[in-house]
Amino acid sequence: MQGKRGGGAGIGTGLNCDVNEIAITKSNIIAKAPANGEEGGAGIGSGRAGSVGTIKITNCPSVEAVGGPHSAGIGCGGHHTLVTTILTTKCGPIVLTANNPDYKVKAFGGNKAAGIGTGLGGKFKGKTKDGNSIVIDGYSVDASGGYGGAGIGGGANGSGGRGADSNSILIKGKGVINANGGEGAAGIGGGLGGSSNKIVIDMEGDRYKNKGILRARGGLGAAGIGSGSVIYTDRTLFTPVGNSAGTVKIAGGFVEAFGGNNRRSEKKDWRVYLGSGAGIGGGSGHGTLSKFYVTGGYISAHAGNSDATDIGHGGDLYGIDKRLKKDGKIEISGGTVLSNKISNEADIIIDGGSVSANILRAKNSIKENVYRATLTLADPPNRSVEIFPHNQSKAYGTKDIYPDKKGKIYLYFPVSKPMKTTVGVDRNGEKNFTMEL
């Protein structure tokens, strides 16, 4: 289906019209809004200047949704930039569920709009019973935002400071998720000028079978997973403070997150990015990460450039310290976290897992100082290994511990007492080896 000129959606409403619910089941869908002018609606959702309630897409083998200018691929339509000073479109919960990871959703946002989420100046309104604004469970997804729009999350901020924030996002299942933010927007999270509230990733990962994999790439100055870049132009009177990433929790899946770099934009209106984005965390202008929890999964996070952290705050191109607050809390109790640079501002608690960064001020949850111990496996398996630390005053979390490409695992223990660690390294799970640390 394809909307006509006049601001209509591909599937949904026309210009300046609202719809309470859109539900599609067991269908193959191609839905495109008009791509010319400034009048496009969402691919699936509301037309331009319209709001949408709940969108449910269930067990559809193939979905392609393309938003028109200022409107999301799947979500709400947007407004013209100047109109957002006084008006805001609203987007209810978006729920995509499938029982087959081979079922695929492709969603592309128009200019200044998210692939899945809100259009220019739009806001999320209403949540599922579990408190989420976007739920992806079981599908494989390719989602790309237009200029200023997140792959999954918020569209660009309107001229009145409206929109761009993402609300609560939950991603589950065995699918493969690729989320790409447009210029200044997160792969998953806030759009240009926007923050993120809560992002939970709890996938069933098996990278050797290409299942349960998530890749998120931020646009210029934005985080891979987290908040978007600040808006800064030649007409900006004061240096803006970066947008915050709220809570990010990863419980399972193979997650790769890449922050955007800090080169100048080629656009004329939103032109300069004050630093690069974190892999997971804040965007440019030293946007911060409030809370980060890891209980499982395999995580590889990379900042857009050296001025940002892999996990934590975004960068600051000019070295201007305009922070209102610092990074908050990072807690790791399982999983594998591969990153070279984790925020030194945050309170870091490590009760388990393999964490490659050499963190000098980490503690466990009973406030013991913990330090990195590196174990190298001569013949590492293509799966997680079993870890059995002995004589620990605090139980150590061992879920989803994988050797890196060099066969190394990185454990954090107190060094106040001798200890032994047993590592199951045989490919058939039949042999254990004990190492003293």
C-alpha positions in Angstrom: 0.0 0.0 0.0 1.2 3.5 -0.7 -0.3 6.8 0.6 -1.1 9.6 -1.8 0.0 13.2 -1.6 -1.7 15.1 1.2 0.2 13.7 4.3 -1.4 10.3 4.5 0.2 7.1 5.9 0.8 4.0 3.9 -1.4 2.1 6.4 -3.2 4.3 8.8 -4.7 7.7 8.7 -4.7 10.8 6.5 -3.4 14.3 7.2 -4.1 15.6 10.7 -6.1 12.5 11.7 -5.7 10.2 14.7 -6.2 6.5 15.0 -6.7 4.5 18.2 -5.2 1.1 17.1 -3.7 -0.6 14.1 -3.5 -4.4 14.3 -2.0 -6.6 11.5 -1.6 -10.4 11.7 -0.2 -13.1 9.4 0.2 -10.9 6.4 3.0 -9.8 4.0 3.1 -6.0 4.0 4.7 -3.2 2.0 3.5 0.2 3.2 5.0 3.4 1.9 4.1 7.0 2.5 4.6 9.7 -0.1 8.3 10.6 -0.4 8.0 14.0 -2.0 7.5 17.4 -0.5 6.9 17.9 3.2 3.6 16.1 3.5 4.4 12.4 4.1 2.8 10.3 6.9 4.2 7.2 8.5 4.6 3.9 6.6 2.4 2.2 9.2 0.8 4.6 11.7 -0.6 8.1 11.5 -0.5 10.7 8.8 1.4 13.9 9.1 0.3 16.0 12.1 -1.7 12.9 13.4 -1.3 10.7 16.4 -1.6 6.9 16.7 -2.5 4.6 19.6 -1.3 1.0 19.8 0.3 -0.6 16.7 0.5 -4.4 16.8 2.1 -6.4 14.1 2.0 -10.2 14.8 3.5 -13.1 13.0 3.8 -11.3 9.6 6.5 -13.1 7.5 7.5 -9.9 5.7 7.0 -6.3 6.6 8.4 -3.2 4.8 7.4 0.2 6.1 8.8 3.5 4.7 7.8 6.8 6.3 7.5 10.1 4.4 9.3 13.3 5.3 9.2 13.9 9.1 7.4 10.7 9.7 8.4 7.3 11.1 8.6 4.0 9.2 6.4 2.4 11.9 5.0 4.9 14.4 3.6 8.4 14.3 3.7 11.1 11.7 5.5 14.4 12.4 5.0 18.1 11.9 6.8 20.7 9.9 9.8 21.9 11.9 8.2 25.3 12.9 4.8 23.8 13.8 6.4 21.7 16.5 6.9 24.8 18.6 3.2 24.6 19.6 2.0 21.1 18.5 3.2 17.6 19.1 2.1 14.3 17.6 1.8 11.3 19.9 2.7 7.6 19.4 1.2 4.8 21.5 2.9 1.4 22.2 4.5 -0.3 19.2 4.4 -4.1 19.6 6.1 -6.4 17.1 5.8 -10.1 18.0 6.7 -13.2 15.9 7.2 -16.9 16.7 9.8 -17.3 13.9 13.1 -15.4 13.8 13.1 -15.7 10.0 10.1 -13.3 9.9 11.5 -9.9 9.1 10.6 -6.2 9.6 12.2 -3.5 7.5 11.4 0.0 8.7 12.8 3.3 7.3 12.1 6.7 8.7 11.7 9.8 6.7 13.8 12.9 7.1 14.1 13.7 10.9 12.1 10.6 11.9 12.8 7.2 13.4 12.7 3.9 11.6 10.5 2.5 14.4 9.2 5.2 16.8 8.3 8.8 16.5 8.3 11.4 13.8 9.7 14.9 14.0 8.7 16.5 17.3 6.6 13.4 18.3 6.3 11.9 21.7 5.5 8.5 23.1 2.2 8.3 25.0 0.9 5.2 26.7 2.7 1.9 27.4 2.0 -1.8 27.4 1.0 -3.7 30.5 4.7 -4.3 31.2 5.5 -0.6 30.9 7.1 -0.5 27.4 6.6 1.9 24.5 8.3 -0.3 21.9 8.4 -4.1 22.1 10.2 -6.3 19.6 9.9 -10.0 20.4 10.9 -12.7 18.0 11.3 -10.7 14.7 14.5 -10.0 12.8 14.5 -6.2 12.2 16.4 -3.8 9.9 15.5 -0.3 11.2 17.1 3.0 10.0 16.2 6.5 10.9 16.3 9.4 8.5 18.5 12.4 9.2 18.1 13.1 12.9 16.0 9.9 13.6 16.9 6.9 15.7 16.8 3.4 14.1 14.5 2.4 17.0 13.3 5.2 19.3 12.9 8.9 18.9 12.7 11.2 15.9 14.5 14.5 15.8 13.7 17.3 18.3 11.2 19.9 17.1 12.0 23.6 17.2 10.1 24.0 20.5 12.3 21.5 22.3 9.6 18.8 21.7 10.1 15.2 20.9 13.3 13.2 20.3 13.3 11.4 23.6 12.8 7.6 23.5 10.7 6.0 26.3 10.9 2.3 27.3 12.2 -0.2 24.7 12.3 -4.0 25.2 14.0 -6.3 22.7 13.7 -10.1 23.0 13.8 -13.3 21.0 16.1 -15.1 18.6 16.0 -12.6 15.7 18.8 -10.5 14.2 18.4 -6.8 14.9 20.2 -4.1 12.9 19.4 -0.5 14.1 21.0 2.5 12.4 20.6 6.0 13.6 20.5 8.9 11.2 22.8 11.8 11.6 22.9 12.9 15.2 20.6 10.0 16.4 21.2 6.8 18.3 20.9 3.4 16.8 18.5 2.5 19.6 17.4 5.4 21.9 17.1 9.1 21.4 16.9 11.1 18.2 18.9 14.2 17.5 18.6 16.4 20.6 17.0 13.6 22.6 17.6 11.4 25.6 16.7 7.7 26.2 14.7 6.5 29.2 15.0 2.7 29.5 16.3 0.1 27.1 16.2 -3.6 27.9 17.8 -6.3 25.7 17.1 -9.9 26.7 17.7 -12.0 23.6 18.4 -15.7 23.2 21.8 -15.5 21.5 23.8 -18.0 19.5 26.2 -16.1 17.2 27.4 -19.4 15.7 23.8 -20.0 14.4 23.2 -16.3 13.6 20.5 -16.0 16.2 19.8 -13.5 19.0 22.2 -10.8 17.5 21.8 -7.1 17.8 23.9 -4.4 16.1 23.3 -0.7 16.8 25.1 2.2 15.2 24.7 5.8 16.2 24.9 8.6 13.7 27.2 11.6 14.0 27.7 12.5 17.7 25.2 9.9 18.9 25.5 6.7 21.0 25.0 3.3 19.5 22.6 2.5 22.3 21.5 5.5 24.4 21.0 9.2 23.7 21.3 11.4 20.6 23.7 14.2 19.9 23.2 17.8 21.2 22.0 20.4 18.7 24.6 23.1 18.1 24.7 25.6 15.2 26.5 28.8 14.4 23.5 30.6 15.9 23.6 28.8 19.2 24.3 31.3 22.0 25.4 28.9 24.7 27.2 25.6 24.6 24.5 22.9 25.2 24.8 20.1 27.8 24.6 16.6 26.4 21.5 14.4 26.5 21.4 11.7 29.1 20.9 7.9 28.6 18.7 6.6 31.4 18.8 2.9 32.2 20.3 0.3 29.9 20.0 -3.4 30.9 21.4 -6.3 28.9 20.4 -9.8 30.1 21.1 -11.9 27.0 22.1 -11.9 23.3 25.1 -10.9 21.2 25.2 -7.1 21.3 27.5 -4.8 19.2 27.1 -1.1 19.7 29.0 1.6 17.8 28.9 5.3 18.7 29.0 8.0 15.9 32.1 10.0 15.3 32.5 13.7 15.7 33.2 15.1 12.2 31.2 18.1 11.0 27.9 17.5 9.4 27.3 18.5 5.8 23.8 19.8 6.7 23.3 23.5 7.0 20.8 23.7 9.9 22.1 21.3 12.6 25.7 21.4 11.7 28.3 20.9 14.5 28.5 17.9 16.8 30.3 18.6 20.1 32.1 15.3 20.3 31.5 11.7 19.4 28.9 9.2 20.9 29.5 6.4 23.3 29.0 2.8 22.2 26.5 2.5 25.0 25.6 5.6 26.9 25.5 9.3 26.1 25.8 11.4 23.0 28.0 14.4 22.3 28.3 17.3 24.7 29.3 14.9 27.4 25.9 13.2 27.6 25.9 10.8 30.5 24.8 7.2 31.3 22.6 7.0 34.4 22.5 3.2 35.0 23.9 0.2 33.1 23.2 -3.4 34.2 24.6 -6.5 32.7 23.4 -9.9 33.9 24.2 -12.0 30.8 24.9 -11.8 27.1 28.0 -10.9 25.0 28.6 -7.2 24.6 31.1 -5.4 22.4 30.9 -1.6 22.7 32.9 1.0 20.8 32.9 4.8 21.0 32.8 6.9 17.9 36.2 8.4 18.8 38.6 8.6 21.7 36.9 11.6 23.3 34.0 9.4 24.3 33.8 6.2 26.3 32.9 2.8 25.0 30.4 2.5 27.9 29.5 5.7 29.7 29.5 9.4 28.7 29.8 10.9 25.2 32.6 13.1 24.0 33.3 16.8 24.0 34.9 18.0 20.9 36.2 21.3 22.3 37.0 20.0 25.8 34.4 22.3 27.4 33.2 21.0 30.7 29.5 21.9 30.9 28.3 18.8 32.7 25.4 19.1 35.1 26.0 15.6 36.4 28.3 12.6 35.9 27.8 9.0 34.9 25.8 7.1 37.5 26.1 3.3 38.2 27.5 0.4 36.3 26.7 -3.1 37.6 27.9 -6.3 36.0 26.9 -9.7 37.5 27.3 -11.9 34.5 27.9 -11.9 30.7 31.0 -10.9 28.7 31.7 -7.2 28.3 34.4 -6.4 25.7 35.4 -2.7 25.7 38.6 -0.8 26.2 37.2 2.3 27.9 34.5 2.2 30.6 33.6 5.4 32.3 35.8 6.4 35.3 33.1 8.7 36.6 30.6 5.9 37.4 30.3 3.8 40.5 31.3 0.3 39.2 30.2 -2.9 40.8 31.4 -6.2 39.4 29.9 -9.4 40.9 30.5 -11.7 37.9 31.1 -12.0 34.2 34.2 -11.4 32.0 35.1 -7.7 31.7 38.0 -6.8 29.4 38.6 -3.2 30.5 41.2 -2.8 33.3 39.1 -0.9 35.9 41.2 0.3 38.8 38.4 1.4 41.2 35.8 -1.4 40.9 34.1 -3.0 43.9 31.8 -5.9 44.4 28.4 -5.5 46.0 29.8 -6.1 49.5 32.2 -3.2 48.9 35.4 -5.2 48.5 37.9 -3.8 46.0 38.1 -6.1 43.0 40.9 -6.4 40.4 41.1 -7.9 37.0 42.6 -11.4 36.6 43.2 -12.6 33.0 43.1 -16.3 32.1 44.2 -17.4 28.6 42.8 -20.6 27.3 45.1 -22.5 24.9 42.2 -24.1 23.0 39.1 -21.9 23.5 35.8 -23.4 22.6 33.2 -21.8 20.4 30.8 -21.4 23.3 30.6 -20.1 26.8 32.9 -21.6 29.4 32.1 -22.7 32.9 33.8 -20.8 35.8 33.9 -22.1 39.3 35.6 -19.6 41.6 36.5 -21.0 45.0 36.8 -19.4 48.5 35.0 -16.2 47.6 33.3 -14.2 50.2 30.7 -13.2 47.5 29.3 -15.6 44.9 30.6 -14.8 41.4 28.2 -14.7 38.5 29.2 -17.1 35.7 26.4 -16.8 33.1 27.5 -16.3 29.5 31.3 -16.1 29.9 33.0 -16.3 26.5 36.7 -16.2 25.7 37.6 -13.3 23.4 39.4 -13.7 20.0 42.7 -14.3 21.8 41.2 -17.0 24.1 41.2 -14.7 27.1 38.6 -14.3 29.9 38.7 -11.4 32.4 37.5 -12.0 35.9 37.4 -9.5 38.8 38.3 -10.8 42.3 39.5 -9.4 45.6 43.2 -10.2 46.2 43.1 -10.2 49.9 43.1 -14.0 50.1 44.5 -16.9 48.0 42.0 -18.4 45.7 41.5 -21.0 43.0 39.3 -20.9 40.0 38.1 -23.9 38.0 37.5 -23.3 34.3 35.6 -25.8 32.1 37.5 -25.5 28.8 37.0 -28.9 27.1 34.9 -28.5 23.9 32.6 -31.4 25.0 32.2 -30.0 28.5 33.9 -33.2 30.0 37.1 -31.8 31.6 37.8 -29.0 34.1 41.1 -27.4 34.8 42.0 -25.6 38.0 44.1 -22.4 38.1 45.5 -20.6 41.1 45.3 -16.8 41.2 
